[in-house]
Amino acid sequence: MSETPYETVIKELQASTEDIRPSDVVLFSEPLRSALNHVIRLGRFSFTEFMEKLEFPREQAKTIADILVKRNLFVVSRFSNEEETYYESRVSALTRPLNRPPSSIWKKID
């Protein structure tokens, strides 16, 4: 018996426990690959946008979004409210915040 697209996506996401980077998106099957490409380019997006692009029922899309948050590809945005959850995609392989270099660095470079 053939797997449903949802089962395939879940299996792919659970195959590893490492953080997912934007460059890893090409390894996923459709429709997850297209949905992730779309929302990563947006940067900030709503759960509804993600769900519509993914074309899975709400419960299944929420499970996938939760996995992607746990694997550090998405971050729940501070703009989320009771009606809608907003996410921000991580656009680099780094999953920790960067510190801004001191302003004196330019004196050292010159």
All heavy atoms as an XYZ file, in Angstrom:
907
protein
N       0.839     -1.169      0.000
C       0.000      0.000      0.000
C       0.895      1.247      0.000
O       1.876      1.339      0.709
C      -0.888     -0.014      1.243
C      -1.943      1.019      1.222
S      -3.101      0.646      2.546
C      -3.786      2.222      2.776
N       0.558      2.215     -0.797
C       1.343      3.426     -0.963
C       1.101      4.404      0.181
O       0.002      4.502      0.719
C       0.970      4.083     -2.293
O       1.697      5.252     -2.472
N       2.162      5.145      0.533
C       2.048      6.153      1.590
C       1.357      7.398      1.052
O       1.522      7.762     -0.108
C       3.433      6.553      2.093
C       4.144      5.491      2.856
C       5.490      5.981      3.377
O       6.043      6.949      2.821
O       5.974      5.392      4.343
N       0.645      8.075      1.934
C       0.061      9.362      1.560
C       1.168     10.412      1.573
O       2.210     10.211      2.205
C      -1.042      9.769      2.565
O      -0.444      9.998      3.834
C      -2.129      8.696      2.660
N       0.953     11.536      0.895
C       1.969     12.601      0.928
C       2.281     13.063      2.352
O       3.428     13.340      2.683
C       1.338     13.726      0.107
C       0.405     13.033     -0.823
C      -0.119     11.856     -0.048
N       1.265     13.109      3.218
C       1.484     13.510      4.613
C       2.401     12.522      5.317
O       3.338     12.927      6.023
C       0.147     13.619      5.343
C       0.303     13.870      6.817
C       0.723     15.110      7.292
C       0.053     12.867      7.755
C       0.888     15.350      8.647
C       0.213     13.095      9.101
C       0.627     14.331      9.542
O       0.801     14.562     10.896
N       2.165     11.231      5.157
C       3.008     10.215      5.793
C       4.449     10.307      5.305
O       5.389     10.156      6.084
C       2.445      8.820      5.536
C       1.139      8.551      6.246
C       0.459      7.279      5.772
O       0.768      6.800      4.650
O      -0.397      6.763      6.510
N       4.621     10.584      4.017
C       5.958     10.738      3.452
C       6.672     11.927      4.073
O       7.842     11.843      4.454
C       5.881     10.920      1.918
O       5.194      9.796      1.357
C       7.258     11.040      1.304
N       5.967     13.052      4.197
C       6.545     14.264      4.784
C       6.953     14.011      6.232
O       8.066     14.364      6.651
C       5.553     15.443      4.679
C       5.967     16.590      5.576
C       5.431     15.900      3.244
N       6.078     13.398      7.008
C       6.385     13.112      8.415
C       7.594     12.191      8.517
O       8.490     12.412      9.336
C       5.157     12.507      9.135
C       4.045     13.546      9.256
C       5.537     11.949     10.496
C       4.397     14.760     10.095
N       7.662     11.195      7.679
C       8.797     10.273      7.700
C      10.098     11.013      7.375
O      11.122     10.797      8.018
C       8.578      9.137      6.699
C       9.646      8.059      6.779
C       9.437      6.971      5.759
C       8.241      6.139      6.155
N       8.054      4.962      5.273
N      10.056     11.906      6.389
C      11.246     12.684      6.028
C      11.686     13.601      7.170
O      12.879     13.725      7.440
C      10.980     13.522      4.777
C      10.845     12.717      3.517
C      10.422     13.549      2.322
O      10.077     14.738      2.481
O      10.432     12.991      1.215
N      10.716     14.241      7.821
C      11.047     15.157      8.911
C      11.562     14.423     10.142
O      12.382     14.954     10.887
C       9.835     16.010      9.278
C       9.419     17.043      8.242
C       8.113     17.709      8.647
C      10.511     18.076      8.045
N      11.098     13.210     10.370
C      11.515     12.463     11.545
C      12.749     11.607     11.296
O      13.240     10.963     12.217
C      10.363     11.594     12.045
C       9.213     12.423     12.584
C       8.024     11.587     12.987
O       7.880     10.433     12.593
N       7.141     12.178     13.788
N      13.278     11.635     10.076
C      14.454     10.830      9.744
C      15.704     11.316     10.460
O      16.669     10.577     10.608
C      14.685     10.826      8.237
N      15.694     12.563     10.911
C      16.847     13.146     11.577
C      16.373     14.014     12.728
O      15.219     14.432     12.765
C      17.645     13.992     10.583
O      18.686     14.671     11.226
N      17.283     14.292     13.651
C      16.942     15.166     14.765
C      17.720     16.474     14.695
O      17.551     17.338     15.545
C      17.240     14.487     16.123
O      18.622     14.132     16.159
C      16.366     13.264     16.315
N      18.559     16.627     13.685
C      19.349     17.847     13.536
C      18.470     19.005     13.080
O      17.397     18.803     12.528
C      20.455     17.633     12.502
C      21.478     16.599     12.902
C      22.503     16.359     11.805
O      22.410     16.996     10.735
O      23.390     15.541     12.030
N      18.977     20.225     13.279
C      18.280     21.405     12.794
C      18.169     21.364     11.278
O      19.070     20.866     10.600
C      19.029     22.671     13.198
C      18.954     22.942     14.687
O      18.177     22.278     15.393
O      19.669     23.846     15.131
N      17.072     21.885     10.777
C      16.865     21.964      9.335
C      17.311     23.339      8.873
O      16.911     24.356      9.429
C      15.387     21.741      8.971
C      14.947     20.347      9.416
C      15.175     21.923      7.470
C      13.463     20.103      9.258
N      18.137     23.372      7.870
C      18.605     24.629      7.290
C      17.842     24.866      5.987
O      17.357     23.925      5.367
C      20.097     24.535      6.996
C      20.923     24.341      8.242
C      22.387     24.149      7.877
N      23.108     23.578      8.986
C      23.301     22.283      9.184
N      22.843     21.410      8.323
N      23.968     21.864     10.231
N      17.765     26.120      5.553
C      17.092     26.389      4.277
C      17.685     25.591      3.109
O      16.972     25.212      2.197
C      17.286     27.895      4.090
C      17.358     28.418      5.476
C      18.122     27.362      6.248
N      18.969     25.307      3.167
C      19.587     24.533      2.080
C      19.133     23.080      2.082
O      19.271     22.382      1.068
C      21.111     24.604      2.188
O      21.544     24.092      3.434
N      18.568     22.593      3.183
C      18.081     21.212      3.261
C      16.730     21.021      2.584
O      16.307     19.889      2.355
C      17.945     20.772      4.727
C      19.271     20.750      5.462
O      20.303     20.556      4.799
O      19.266     20.928      6.689
N      16.068     22.114      2.266
C      14.716     22.055      1.722
C      14.653     21.269      0.412
O      13.688     20.560      0.149
C      14.146     23.483      1.549
C      12.856     23.480      0.758
C      13.932     24.112      2.916
N      15.683     21.342     -0.391
C      15.674     20.654     -1.680
C      15.602     19.140     -1.529
O      15.234     18.438     -2.471
C      16.896     21.029     -2.550
C      16.887     22.501     -2.885
C      18.189     20.630     -1.878
N      15.908     18.626     -0.357
C      15.887     17.184     -0.122
C      14.490     16.645      0.165
O      14.271     15.442      0.098
C      16.820     16.831      1.042
C      18.272     17.260      0.887
C      19.045     16.984      2.168
C      18.911     16.572     -0.295
N      13.549     17.530      0.467
C      12.202     17.096      0.811
C      11.370     16.853     -0.444
O      11.621     17.418     -1.499
C      11.505     18.132      1.698
C      12.143     18.282      3.049
C      12.578     19.514      3.481
C      12.316     17.197      3.888
C      13.166     19.668      4.723
C      12.906     17.332      5.134
C      13.332     18.574      5.548
N      10.349     16.019     -0.276
C       9.444     15.727     -1.392
C       8.385     16.820     -1.487
O       8.237     17.658     -0.605
C       8.796     14.363     -1.179
O       8.029     14.372      0.011
N       7.658     16.777     -2.583
C       6.534     17.696     -2.771
C       5.368     17.209     -1.933
O       5.240     16.018     -1.714
C       6.130     17.750     -4.247
C       7.132     18.426     -5.135
C       7.348     19.893     -4.816
O       6.441     20.532     -4.242
O       8.426     20.393     -5.110
N       4.522     18.022     -1.427
C       4.377     19.458     -1.572
C       5.178     20.267     -0.539
O       5.173     21.487     -0.582
C       2.884     19.679     -1.372
C       2.504     18.631     -0.386
C       3.368     17.433     -0.730
N       5.878     19.577      0.375
C       6.617     20.290      1.422
C       7.702     21.176      0.838
O       7.881     22.313      1.267
C       7.224     19.294      2.420
C       8.003     19.899      3.584
C       7.103     20.797      4.428
C       8.620     18.812      4.439
N       8.418     20.692     -0.160
C       9.508     21.476     -0.754
C       8.998     22.812     -1.293
O       9.570     23.868     -1.006
C      10.175     20.678     -1.871
C      11.333     21.418     -2.498
C      11.993     20.666     -3.641
N      11.827     19.233     -3.552
C      11.566     18.443     -4.593
N      11.440     18.944     -5.791
N      11.421     17.150     -4.443
N       7.931     22.788     -2.065
C       7.386     24.026     -2.632
C       6.860     24.962     -1.554
O       7.074     26.175     -1.613
C       6.258     23.710     -3.613
O       6.764     23.029     -4.723
N       6.182     24.411     -0.562
C       5.644     25.237      0.522
C       6.775     25.902      1.299
O       6.705     27.100      1.607
C       4.788     24.385      1.453
N       7.832     25.153      1.598
C       8.955     25.730      2.333
C       9.696     26.775      1.509
O      10.084     27.818      2.035
C       9.913     24.636      2.798
C       9.390     23.730      3.910
C      10.405     22.648      4.233
C       9.028     24.526      5.143
N       9.900     26.507      0.232
C      10.546     27.511     -0.629
C       9.761     28.816     -0.618
O      10.333     29.896     -0.536
C      10.672     26.999     -2.065
C      11.862     26.107     -2.262
O      12.887     26.262     -1.615
N      11.730     25.149     -3.159
N       8.459     28.705     -0.687
C       7.594     29.891     -0.705
C       7.695     30.676      0.596
O       7.928     31.887      0.584
C       6.150     29.466     -0.976
C       5.182     30.593     -0.982
N       5.083     31.486     -2.019
C       4.276     30.988     -0.052
C       4.158     32.382     -1.735
N       3.652     32.101     -0.553
N       7.525     30.003      1.721
C       7.494     30.732      2.993
C       8.878     31.221      3.425
O       8.988     32.262      4.072
C       6.814     29.918      4.116
C       5.352     29.669      3.777
C       7.541     28.631      4.417
N       9.929     30.520      3.054
C      11.278     30.996      3.380
C      11.555     32.299      2.638
O      12.146     33.229      3.183
C      12.336     29.919      3.071
C      12.251     28.810      4.122
C      13.738     30.518      3.037
C      13.101     27.600      3.813
N      11.098     32.387      1.405
C      11.272     33.631      0.647
C      10.464     34.780      1.248
O      10.882     35.932      1.196
C      10.890     33.423     -0.806
C      11.910     32.614     -1.537
C      11.593     32.505     -3.006
N      12.622     31.731     -3.653
C      12.402     30.755     -4.503
N      11.152     30.446     -4.820
N      13.390     30.094     -5.047
N       9.313     34.463      1.821
C       8.494     35.500      2.454
C       9.156     36.026      3.722
O       9.059     37.200      4.032
C       7.104     34.959      2.810
C       6.140     34.686      1.662
C       4.859     34.070      2.197
C       5.846     35.965      0.896
N       9.797     35.153      4.459
C      10.437     35.556      5.706
C       9.488     35.491      6.881
O       9.687     34.730      7.801
N       8.424     36.272      6.843
C       7.393     36.246      7.881
C       6.091     35.861      7.199
O       5.716     36.458      6.191
C       7.258     37.601      8.562
C       6.273     37.546      9.727
C       6.083     38.871     10.414
N       7.346     39.419     10.849
C       7.636     40.719     10.803
N       6.768     41.576     10.322
N       8.802     41.151     11.234
N       5.391     34.901      7.774
C       4.180     34.384      7.135
C       3.237     33.845      8.193
O       3.630     33.564      9.320
C       4.533     33.279      6.131
C       5.342     32.163      6.739
C       4.724     31.032      7.226
C       6.718     32.268      6.854
C       5.464     30.020      7.810
C       7.473     31.263      7.422
C       6.842     30.138      7.911
N       1.980     33.711      7.799
C       0.969     33.190      8.720
C       0.847     31.681      8.560
O       1.223     31.114      7.529
C      -0.386     33.840      8.453
O      -0.892     33.414      7.206
N       0.284     31.063      9.579
C       0.029     29.621      9.499
C      -0.926     29.325      8.349
O      -0.757     28.341      7.641
C      -0.547     29.104     10.828
C      -0.981     27.676     10.735
C      -0.045     26.660     10.650
C      -2.322     27.346     10.695
C      -0.445     25.338     10.536
C      -2.735     26.038     10.590
C      -1.793     25.021     10.513
N      -1.908     30.196      8.141
C      -2.872     29.995      7.058
C      -2.176     29.971      5.702
O      -2.486     29.132      4.859
C      -3.956     31.087      7.091
O      -4.578     31.069      8.383
C      -4.994     30.872      6.016
N      -1.224     30.879      5.483
C      -0.465     30.881      4.222
C       0.295     29.573      4.036
O       0.300     29.001      2.949
C       0.536     32.042      4.198
C      -0.089     33.401      4.072
C       0.935     34.496      4.223
O       1.595     34.569      5.278
O       1.071     35.292      3.270
N       0.934     29.125      5.100
C       1.692     27.872      5.045
C       0.766     26.700      4.754
O       1.056     25.861      3.901
C       2.450     27.665      6.352
C       3.244     26.394      6.403
C       4.311     26.179      5.533
C       2.949     25.409      7.334
C       5.053     25.015      5.586
C       3.690     24.246      7.393
C       4.742     24.047      6.520
N      -0.366     26.649      5.446
C      -1.322     25.558      5.273
C      -1.871     25.524      3.849
O      -1.982     24.457      3.239
C      -2.466     25.706      6.271
C      -3.489     24.600      6.225
S      -4.859     24.866      7.360
C      -5.653     26.270      6.622
N      -2.201     26.699      3.298
C      -2.732     26.753      1.936
C      -1.696     26.303      0.917
O      -2.018     25.615     -0.049
C      -3.205     28.166      1.616
C      -4.472     28.546      2.347
C      -4.832     30.011      2.189
O      -4.034     30.786      1.584
O      -5.908     30.399      2.688
N      -0.459     26.684      1.118
C       0.599     26.298      0.195
C       0.894     24.801      0.305
O       1.189     24.140     -0.683
C       1.861     27.126      0.486
C       2.816     27.181     -0.628
C       2.232     27.974     -1.774
C       3.226     28.086     -2.883
N       2.660     28.564     -4.106
N       0.792     24.277      1.520
C       1.061     22.863      1.764
C      -0.078     21.975      1.267
O       0.142     20.837      0.873
C       1.286     22.656      3.266
C       1.938     21.394      3.730
C       3.288     21.186      3.071
C       2.119     21.427      5.235
N      -1.301     22.497      1.306
C      -2.509     21.796      0.856
C      -2.813     20.543      1.671
O      -3.288     19.539      1.150
C      -2.422     21.451     -0.639
C      -2.309     22.663     -1.529
C      -2.151     22.330     -3.005
O      -1.980     21.144     -3.342
O      -2.213     23.261     -3.803
N      -2.532     20.609      2.985
C      -2.896     19.553      3.915
C      -3.977     20.106      4.840
O      -4.087     21.323      5.021
C      -1.701     19.124      4.773
C      -0.674     18.277      4.050
C       0.619     18.216      4.523
C      -0.981     17.543      2.926
C       1.585     17.449      3.897
C      -0.029     16.778      2.277
C       1.253     16.726      2.764
N      -4.759     19.214      5.460
C      -5.736     19.684      6.451
C      -5.031     20.418      7.599
O      -3.839     20.230      7.846
C      -6.389     18.394      6.958
C      -6.143     17.397      5.884
C      -4.851     17.775      5.242
N      -5.778     21.242      8.308
C      -5.236     22.103      9.359
C      -4.433     21.321     10.409
O      -3.346     21.731     10.792
C      -6.374     22.866     10.024
C      -5.910     23.900     11.023
C      -7.068     24.807     11.458
N      -6.568     25.957     12.171
C      -6.050     27.044     11.614
N      -5.967     27.128     10.313
N      -5.610     28.042     12.348
N      -4.956     20.198     10.895
C      -4.275     19.429     11.941
C      -2.936     18.892     11.444
O      -1.948     18.900     12.175
C      -5.152     18.264     12.429
C      -6.481     18.671     13.020
C      -7.530     18.987     11.951
O      -7.480     18.431     10.825
O      -8.398     19.838     12.232
N      -2.909     18.404     10.212
C      -1.674     17.869      9.654
C      -0.650     18.978      9.417
O       0.535     18.817      9.715
C      -1.959     17.117      8.357
C      -2.759     15.853      8.561
C      -3.092     15.147      7.253
O      -2.917     15.701      6.166
N      -3.593     13.928      7.352
N      -1.099     20.108      8.906
C      -0.199     21.244      8.681
C       0.352     21.760     10.000
O       1.526     22.135     10.088
C      -0.930     22.353      7.928
N      -0.459     21.767     11.054
C      -0.004     22.221     12.368
C       1.069     21.280     12.914
O       2.064     21.735     13.488
C      -1.199     22.304     13.329
C      -0.845     22.784     14.708
C      -0.348     24.214     14.691
C      -0.137     24.702     16.110
N       0.907     25.707     16.195
N       0.901     19.990     12.726
C       1.912     19.015     13.157
C       3.231     19.272     12.450
O       4.299     19.280     13.076
C       1.424     17.576     12.876
O       0.200     17.356     13.570
C       2.458     16.555     13.311
N       3.175     19.529     11.161
C       4.384     19.797     10.379
C       5.035     21.105     10.826
O       6.245     21.173     11.021
C       4.061     19.813      8.874
C       3.682     18.400      8.425
C       5.233     20.345      8.052
C       3.080     18.316      7.049
N       4.223     22.139     11.023
C       4.766     23.425     11.480
C       5.429     23.281     12.851
O       6.503     23.845     13.092
C       3.661     24.479     11.524
N       4.825     22.511     13.744
C       5.413     22.288     15.069
C       6.759     21.581     14.966
O       7.696     21.924     15.692
C       4.460     21.488     15.954
C       3.223     22.265     16.365
O       3.222     23.510     16.228
O       2.246     21.624     16.799
N       6.860     20.620     14.081
C       8.140     19.929     13.873
C       9.183     20.904     13.346
O      10.333     20.899     13.786
C       7.970     18.728     12.915
C       7.133     17.635     13.574
C       9.336     18.177     12.491
C       6.725     16.511     12.631
N       8.784     21.765     12.414
C       9.722     22.731     11.834
C      10.167     23.775     12.854
O      11.303     24.251     12.794
C       9.105     23.380     10.593
C       8.875     22.407      9.435
C       8.047     23.054      8.339
C      10.181     21.887      8.892
N       9.309     24.118     13.800
C       9.706     25.013     14.888
C      10.701     24.291     15.790
O      11.734     24.845     16.170
C       8.474     25.501     15.696
C       8.898     26.173     16.996
C       7.636     26.449     14.864
N      10.393     23.057     16.122
C      11.266     22.272     16.991
C      12.651     22.051     16.354
O      13.658     22.020     17.034
C      10.612     20.921     17.284
C      11.230     20.172     18.447
C      10.510     18.871     18.725
C       9.060     19.136     19.073
N       8.300     17.932     19.389
N      12.667     21.936     15.029
C      13.923     21.701     14.299
C      14.583     23.005     13.861
O      15.519     23.016     13.087
C      13.655     20.818     13.078
C      13.049     19.438     13.392
C      14.018     18.353     13.706
N      15.024     18.154     12.707
C      14.880     17.429     11.596
N      13.752     16.810     11.349
N      15.879     17.305     10.751
N      14.088     24.132     14.363
C      14.695     25.461     14.202
C      14.716     26.010     12.776
O      15.571     26.820     12.443
C      16.106     25.489     14.787
C      16.097     25.339     16.271
O      15.328     26.007     16.948
N      16.913     24.454     16.794
N      13.768     25.620     11.956
C      13.639     26.266     10.646
C      12.675     27.449     10.757
O      12.864     28.466     10.102
C      13.154     25.288      9.576
C      13.063     25.864      8.170
C      14.451     26.290      7.661
C      12.450     24.875      7.203
N      11.647     27.304     11.599
C      10.681     28.364     11.856
C      10.807     28.818     13.306
O      11.185     28.035     14.175
C       9.237     27.877     11.675
C       8.834     27.497     10.283
C       7.644     26.824     10.086
C       9.607     27.789      9.171
C       7.227     26.463      8.821
C       9.197     27.419      7.902
C       8.010     26.758      7.730
N      10.428     30.068     13.529
C      10.304     30.623     14.870
C       8.912     31.238     14.949
O       8.478     31.908     14.011
C      11.366     31.733     15.114
C      11.182     32.364     16.469
C      12.756     31.185     14.956
N       8.217     31.000     16.056
C       6.909     31.620     16.233
C       7.145     33.111     16.451
O       7.916     33.519     17.311
C       6.145     31.001     17.423
C       4.820     31.722     17.642
C       5.917     29.521     17.189
N       6.501     33.922     15.630
C       6.699     35.367     15.646
C       5.995     36.015     16.833
O       4.964     35.540     17.300
C       6.164     35.974     14.347
O       6.247     37.375     14.381
N       6.537     37.123     17.256
C       5.904     37.883     18.346
C       4.615     38.537     17.883
O       3.834     39.034     18.701
C       6.866     38.918     18.896
C       7.298     39.959     17.905
C       8.375     40.876     18.498
N       8.884     41.797     17.513
C       8.416     43.022     17.328
N       7.427     43.461     18.073
N       8.931     43.804     16.407
N       4.339     38.538     16.602
C       3.111     39.124     16.059
C       1.933     38.150     16.116
O       0.829     38.501     15.720
C       3.323     39.583     14.617
C       4.348     40.665     14.493
C       5.610     40.386     13.995
C       4.079     41.953     14.911
C       6.571     41.373     13.892
C       5.032     42.954     14.829
C       6.282     42.660     14.314
N       2.159     36.943     16.593
C       1.083     35.955     16.699
C       0.028     36.443     17.676
O       0.327     37.156     18.635
C       1.640     34.614     17.176
O       2.533     34.095     16.236
N      -1.210     36.031     17.407
C      -2.305     36.389     18.303
C      -3.246     35.197     18.414
O      -2.938     34.120     17.909
C      -3.030     37.650     17.804
C      -3.485     37.521     16.366
O      -4.054     36.502     15.976
N      -3.243     38.548     15.565
N      -4.374     35.388     19.063
C      -5.307     34.282     19.275
C      -5.914     33.767     17.972
O      -6.215     32.590     17.851
C      -6.419     34.709     20.232
C      -5.931     34.938     21.647
C      -7.051     35.384     22.572
O      -8.234     35.285     22.193
O      -6.730     35.836     23.676
N      -6.101     34.651     17.002
C      -6.730     34.253     15.743
C      -5.755     33.584     14.771
O      -6.152     32.734     13.983
C      -7.357     35.461     15.035
C      -8.539     36.061     15.743
C      -8.119     37.072     16.797
O      -7.102     37.771     16.591
O      -8.788     37.156     17.835
N      -4.492     33.998     14.805
C      -3.533     33.523     13.800
C      -2.139     33.402     14.403
O      -1.713     34.256     15.175
C      -3.495     34.495     12.614
C      -2.630     34.077     11.462
C      -3.180     32.893     10.697
O      -4.076     33.082      9.859
O      -2.717     31.768     10.957
N      -1.459     32.339     14.030
C      -0.060     32.159     14.417
C       0.800     32.612     13.245
O       0.548     32.235     12.105
C       0.245     30.687     14.744
O      -0.628     30.256     15.788
C       1.685     30.503     15.175
N       1.787     33.431     13.550
C       2.727     33.891     12.541
C       4.092     33.283     12.830
O       4.454     33.073     13.989
C       2.827     35.422     12.539
C       1.559     36.072     12.038
C       0.554     36.434     12.918
C       1.365     36.302     10.682
C      -0.612     37.008     12.467
C       0.196     36.876     10.218
C      -0.793     37.228     11.114
O      -1.956     37.792     10.658
N       4.799     33.003     11.764
C       6.126     32.417     11.882
C       7.127     33.296     11.148
O       6.772     34.051     10.247
C       6.168     31.023     11.246
C       5.245     30.029     11.899
C       3.979     29.779     11.377
C       5.644     29.323     13.021
C       3.138     28.858     11.970
C       4.805     28.396     13.619
C       3.550     28.164     13.096
O       2.722     27.257     13.684
N       8.366     33.145     11.534
C       9.471     33.746     10.796
C      10.402     32.603     10.441
O      10.676     31.732     11.269
C      10.182     34.790     11.659
C       9.295     35.985     11.961
C       9.959     36.997     12.860
O      11.210     37.044     12.901
O       9.234     37.746     13.525
N      10.848     32.602      9.207
C      11.760     31.542      8.792
C      13.191     31.967      9.063
O      13.529     33.139      8.990
C      11.570     31.221      7.309
O      11.872     32.343      6.528
N      13.994     31.003      9.388
C      15.419     31.268      9.579
C      16.052     31.201      8.198
O      15.882     30.223      7.487
C      16.035     30.243     10.501
C      15.382     30.277     11.865
C      16.333     29.728     12.867
N      15.698     29.708     14.164
C      16.209     30.295     15.214
N      17.338     30.929     15.127
N      15.599     30.237     16.365
N      16.789     32.232      7.842
C      17.325     32.298      6.490
C      18.799     31.939      6.412
O      19.402     32.072      5.370
C      17.090     33.684      5.852
C      15.618     33.911      5.633
C      17.674     34.785      6.697
N      19.350     31.488      7.504
C      20.742     31.049      7.454
C      20.869     29.760      8.242
O      19.941     29.333      8.915
C      21.675     32.109      8.034
O      21.541     32.157      9.429
N      22.029     29.160      8.176
C      22.262     27.912      8.880
C      22.439     28.136     10.377
O      22.427     27.192     11.140
C      23.497     27.223      8.316
N      22.622     29.372     10.789
C      22.825     29.645     12.202
C      21.506     29.591     12.949
O      20.514     30.135     12.503
C      23.459     31.018     12.390
C      24.836     31.197     11.776
C      25.295     32.625     11.948
C      25.827     30.246     12.403
N      21.505     28.951     14.080
C      20.284     28.859     14.872
C      20.441     29.568     16.199
O      19.622     29.428     17.069
C      19.909     27.392     15.124
O      21.011     26.751     15.761
C      19.554     26.704     13.831
N      21.515     30.302     16.373
C      21.698     31.082     17.595
C      21.788     32.552     17.212
O      22.238     32.882     16.125
C      22.938     30.633     18.346
C      24.212     30.824     17.589
C      25.396     30.222     18.340
N      26.613     30.432     17.617
C      27.039     29.736     16.587
N      26.308     28.736     16.138
N      28.172     30.000     15.990
N      21.411     33.444     18.102
C      21.472     34.874     17.765
C      22.924     35.338     17.630
O      23.808     34.883     18.346
C      20.775     35.556     18.930
C      20.749     34.560     20.023
C      20.854     33.203     19.410
N      23.139     36.231     16.709
C      24.467     36.797     16.517
C      24.605     38.075     17.320
O      23.662     38.846     17.447
C      24.692     37.120     15.036
C      24.750     35.940     14.089
C      24.866     36.447     12.658
C      25.928     35.057     14.420
N      25.790     38.304     17.840
C      26.071     39.559     18.527
C      26.589     40.556     17.512
O      27.344     40.198     16.613
C      27.120     39.356     19.621
C      26.602     38.491     20.733
O      25.402     38.480     21.007
N      27.483     37.758     21.381
N      26.181     41.771     17.664
C      26.659     42.826     16.772
C      28.112     43.139     17.127
O      28.454     43.263     18.299
C      25.783     44.063     16.953
C      26.073     45.136     15.973
C      25.051     46.266     16.144
N      25.265     47.254     15.145
C      24.622     47.305     13.985
N      23.709     46.414     13.724
N      24.890     48.234     13.115
N      28.981     43.246     16.121
C      30.388     43.547     16.434
C      30.503     44.935     17.045
O      29.705     45.823     16.753
C      31.090     43.481     15.081
C      30.031     43.562     14.067
C      28.749     43.110     14.698
N      31.504     45.140     17.885
C      31.664     46.467     18.500
C      31.950     47.515     17.441
O      32.551     47.235     16.404
C      32.842     46.287     19.450
C      33.555     45.076     18.949
C      32.536     44.215     18.264
N      31.530     48.749     17.718
C      31.738     49.822     16.729
C      33.216     50.143     16.534
O      33.593     50.706     15.514
C      30.972     51.074     17.149
O      31.425     51.499     18.424
N      34.050     49.768     17.471
C      35.489     50.028     17.348
C      36.165     49.108     16.319
O      37.342     49.306     16.010
C      36.166     49.890     18.700
O      36.035     48.551     19.161
N      35.442     48.157     15.795
C      36.043     47.227     14.836
C      36.523     47.958     13.572
O      37.508     47.585     12.972
C      35.072     46.082     14.481
C      35.837     44.984     13.747
C      33.931     46.583     13.627
C      35.101     43.683     13.663
N      35.838     49.033     13.196
C      36.216     49.765     11.979
C      37.570     50.450     12.158
O      38.323     50.578     11.214
C      35.145     50.753     11.586
C      33.873     50.045     11.261
C      32.705     50.074     11.970
C      33.650     49.146     10.172
N      31.775     49.236     11.383
C      32.329     48.662     10.268
C      34.435     48.688      9.120
C      31.787     47.764      9.364
C      33.894     47.797      8.200
C      32.581     47.343      8.338
N      37.883     50.864     13.366
C      39.197     51.455     13.617
C      40.306     50.436     13.427
O      41.382     50.730     12.939
C      39.253     52.025     15.033
C      38.336     53.212     15.247
C      38.363     53.681     16.683
C      37.327     54.763     16.888
N      37.220     55.156     18.288
N      40.016     49.202     13.796
C      41.006     48.134     13.640
C      41.206     47.751     12.192
O      42.293     47.386     11.780
C      40.575     46.915     14.462
C      40.590     47.158     15.940
C      40.098     45.962     16.702
C      40.043     46.272     18.191
N      39.538     45.155     18.955
N      40.133     47.837     11.404
C      40.216     47.467      9.990
C      40.928     48.546      9.183
O      41.709     48.241      8.290
C      38.805     47.201      9.416
C      38.244     45.951     10.089
C      38.837     47.046      7.921
C      36.827     45.646      9.728
N      40.672     49.821      9.490
C      41.301     50.926      8.759
C      42.740     50.936      9.033
O      43.713     50.824      8.846
C      40.705     52.265      9.153
C      39.298     52.407      8.624
O      38.950     51.758      7.640
O      38.537     53.187      9.238
